[in-house]
Amino acid sequence: MVSPFTMVFEKVGLAFAASVMNAIILTAVLSAGNSSLYVTSRMLYSMAKEGLAPRIFGKLNKRGVPIWGLVVTSLVGMLAFLLPFSVMELFIFGL
């Protein structure tokens, strides 16, 4: 699948601009993911400190990172990303 931006640049004859646009889009997606991990792990930390989440999320490592919140957030994110593929496999291949 080709993004509309890259398609326009390729039709105009600016293939290099299409690569630059893809790099910009990839950077934006990675930045949004990084921001989401940061905010979610800190939110779990705050909730644990207020007694609204399990206490394990209220622990920081020596660098001040709520590591358990980060691990759980990463696992949930990976599961959310990979789950549609396994569901499609069930429907397509009948596994």
N, C-alpha and C positions, 0 to 999 in steps of 0.2 A: 504494500500500500504506500502510495506516495502522497506527501502532504501537498495541499494546494499551492503553498508558497514555492516549494521546489519545482512543481510542475510549471508554474508561470515562468520562473527563472530559466528553466531548461528550454522552454518554447521560445523565449526571447534570445537564447543563445548564450546565456550567462551561467554556465554549469558551475563555475566556481562560486558564484553568489548562492546557488542552491546549497552547496556544501556549507557555506558560512551560515546560512539560515538554519540548516539542520543542527549545526553546532550550538547556535543560540538557543534553539528549542530544547536540545538535550541539557544544556546548562540550566535553563529555567526549570525543567522537570526535576533535575537533581537538587537544585536549590529548594524547591518546594518540598521534596521528600525529606531533606535535611532539616528544614524548619519544622516539619510535622513531627519528626522524631524528637527534636529538642523540646517542643512545646508539650507533647504528650508525656514524655518522661518526667518533665518538671511538674506537670499537672498531677500525675500519679504521686509524685513526691509530696506535693502540697496536700493532696487528699489524705495521704497516709499520716501526715503530721496532724491533721485535724480529726483523725479517727474515722474517716470516710472510706478508706481503702485498707487492705491488709498492711500490717506494720512493716513487712519486708520491703515494701516500696519506699519507706521512709529512710532507708539506709543509703549513705553516700560512700563512694570509695575515697581514697586519700587525695584524689584530685578534685573532689566535690561533684562527681558525676553520679546521678541516681542510676546505678548500673542495672538493678533489677527492673526498674521501669523501662530502661532502654532495651533490655533483652526481651521483655514481654512485648513491648511495642513493636520491636523488629519482627518477632515471631508472628504476631497477629497480622502485620503488614505483609509478610511473605505468604502467609496462609490466604489472605484476601487476594493476593496476586495470583497464586497458583491454583486456588480452588476452581475458578471457572474452567481451567484446562482439564481438570480431572472430571468435572461435571460434563463437559462436552464429550470427553472420551467415553463416558458411560452411555450417553445418548447416541453417539456415532457408531461405536464399536460394540455396544451392548455388553460391556464387561460387568 
